[in-house]
Amino acid sequence: MSYVEMPGAKVPIRLWTDPATVEESALQQLRNVATLPWIKGLAVMPDVHYGKGATVGSVIAMQGAVCPAAVGVDIGCGMSAVKTSLTANDLPGDLSRLRSKVEQAIPVGRGMHDDPVAPGRFHALATAGWDDFWGRFDGVAEAVKFRAERAAKQMGTLGSGNHFVEICTDTTGAVWLMLHSGSRNIGKELAEHHIGVAQKLPHNQGLVDRDLAVFVADTPQMAAYRNDLFWAQEYAKYNRTLMMALLKDVIRREFKKAKPTFEPEISAHHNYVAEERYEGMDLLVTRKGAIRAGSGEYGIIPGSMGTGSYIVKGLGNEKAFNSASHGAGRRMSRNAAKRRFSTKDLEEQTQGVECRKDSGVVDEIPSAYKPIEQVIDQQRDLVEVVAKLKQVVCVKG
């Protein structure tokens, strides 16, 4: 489908879905965003749903301003995927050992490594810029400086919630590695610090929603946030790179005879800010639950833990600010999913997938998400499908 345009106070709201299917709370969030004085465009992806701070699945283009709550607390959260030389025929019948080895290699939840993981230990992993990146930690907000050791030990860890590590096969039988994570606790603390600062600034006192508090250009607060934002986005990318290196090591050890090789990594943030130019304007584009889908750019759009995911290539649709959805998108809250579904439902809906099937992940049950095929179909003018993946192993945070 192409987009549907709804009127907004300052800019129209372009939706790549039927507005009638979007919950009223999310539509109200979008109307609120469209009232911001600095806004120049608002695009809404087919995985849209209500979110804390701002609507998940929204692309907010502003001039000279950025809203930290719209970026969210998991700065730089995103996906990485790698195609391997293995095929489905190489996989064992019982995948429980493989899942266990992945869980041993990559801490989940609030876990961390006993010692920081040195990137130099991994085969062919580029380490240029690593020392410079950590050196710049001295320049982030004083409020989080005491978290330096924890940030170092959490580099290369999964986190919780909807974060995951998966081993998948595509429709040709090729095996893929895929993971989803962000900037861990350090990103969360930086985000919360700056959201608090923004909400106290005088120019934000008359906004319709205090969560839409912004930093504006040429102010010390904006400079401080941009510094920490871009550092946290880099942390998230390094975190995924390190996790993928750990995952590849597991695959090399477990499939030693097959001597697996790996294609170049596809990586895509989906909670972040980018400096981009549209219609002659330099804009700060916030993608909250959306990926960049410029012409020819690869992206990853995951479904739920039982349905599968898509590797896509962007079509460069500027009406959507070169964006696409970041996943299937929730159709019910975590609490609603827990109330409605049981572990038996989870077992049925994740049949054939080696994964947790306990009460701790019922909120991630496939039925809590929109159908991924429908979400993909609604953005045919934003991306083209390159590969369809189906997970065989899923490690949840």
BELNOR-V204694 format. One record per backbone hydrogen bond with DSSP energy under -0.5 kcal/mol. NH is the residue of the N-H (numbers start at 1). CO is the residue of the C=O. If there is no record, write none. Layout:
BEGIN
nh: {NH;NH}
co: {CO;CO}
END
This chain:
BEGIN
nh: {4;6;6;10;11;13;14;14;15;15;16;19;21;22;26;27;28;29;30;31;32;33;34;35;36;39;40;41;42;43;44;45;48;49;54;56;57;58;58;59;60;60;61;61;62;62;63;64;66;68;70;71;72;75;76;77;78;79;80;81;82;84;85;88;90;91;91;95;99;100;101;102;103;104;105;106;107;109;111;113;118;119;121;122;125;126;130;133;134;135;136;137;138;139;140;144;145;147;148;151;152;153;154;155;155;157;158;163;164;165;166;167;168;169;170;171;173;175;176;177;178;179;180;181;183;187;188;189;190;191;192;193;194;195;196;197;198;199;200;200;201;204;205;207;212;213;215;217;219;223;224;225;226;227;228;229;230;231;232;233;234;235;236;237;238;239;240;241;242;243;244;245;246;247;248;249;250;251;252;253;254;255;256;258;259;259;260;263;266;267;268;270;271;272;274;276;276;278;281;283;283;284;285;285;286;286;287;287;288;288;289;289;290;291;293;296;297;299;301;302;302;303;305;307;308;309;310;311;312;312;313;314;315;316;318;320;321;322;323;324;326;328;331;332;337;338;339;340;341;346;347;348;349;350;351;353;354;355;356;361;362;364;365;368;369;370;375;376;377;378;379;380;381;382;383;384;386;387;389;389;390;392;393;394;395;396;397}
co: {15;4;13;34;34;6;12;42;4;13;44;17;18;19;23;23;24;25;26;27;28;29;30;32;33;36;61;61;12;59;14;57;45;56;52;49;288;55;288;43;58;286;41;59;60;284;38;62;215;66;67;67;68;73;271;74;181;268;179;266;177;175;261;173;87;87;88;93;95;96;97;98;99;100;101;102;105;159;108;153;116;117;118;119;122;124;127;129;130;131;132;134;135;136;137;141;142;144;145;147;148;149;150;151;152;154;107;160;180;395;178;393;176;390;174;388;170;86;168;82;166;80;164;78;75;183;184;185;186;187;188;189;190;191;192;193;194;195;196;197;198;201;202;204;209;210;66;64;216;219;220;221;222;223;224;225;226;227;228;229;230;231;232;233;234;235;236;237;238;239;240;241;242;243;244;245;246;247;248;249;250;251;253;255;255;256;255;83;81;265;79;77;77;287;285;274;283;281;278;276;281;62;274;283;60;284;272;285;58;286;270;287;270;324;322;314;294;312;310;300;326;308;364;304;304;389;301;387;299;310;384;297;382;293;316;317;318;317;317;291;289;302;368;368;333;334;335;336;337;342;343;344;345;346;348;350;392;353;394;358;359;361;362;365;366;329;371;372;373;374;376;377;1;379;379;313;311;311;309;387;169;167;167;354;165;394;163}
END
